[in-house]
Amino acid sequence: MRNLSRLIARCARAALEGRTVGELISEAIRVYPGRSTQKRRTTSLRALSPEPYRKGNERLSIEIDAIVYGARR
């Protein structure tokens, strides 16, 4: 079952506050539009720069491919 831990957390929170899960969800729906909108920092894979292989590992990618995919003939 997906998101079981989230469901359990909601039920536990509701029980601690003496409210139902439905009441908590209704409150969340009311509060959501008014929450602060902080600008999220977005990154992309294109922003990453490659790191050079350390000395002695120049053929590392080829060796890994040979292990994973088998030796080329």
LINKARA-V916682 format. One line per field, one symbol per residue. ss: DSSP state (H for helix, E for strand, C for the rest). psi: psi as a letter, one per 20 degrees, with the letter a starting at -180 (. if undefined). burial: b if it has 16 or more other C-alpha atoms within 10 Angstrom, else e. A space follows every 10 residues. Layout:
BEGIN
ss->???
psi->???
burial->???
END
This chain:
BEGIN
ss->CCCHHHHHHH HHHHHHHCCC HHHHHHHHHH HHCCCCCCCC CCCCHHHCCC CCCCCCCCCH HHHHHHHHHC CCC
psi->pqkghggggg ggggghikrr hgggggghhh hghjqqnppq oqrrhhiqqq qqqqpikhjg gggghhggiq qq.
burial->eeeeeeeeeb beebeeeeee beebeeeeee eeeeeeeeee eeeeeeeeee eeeeeeeeee eeeeeeeeee eee
END
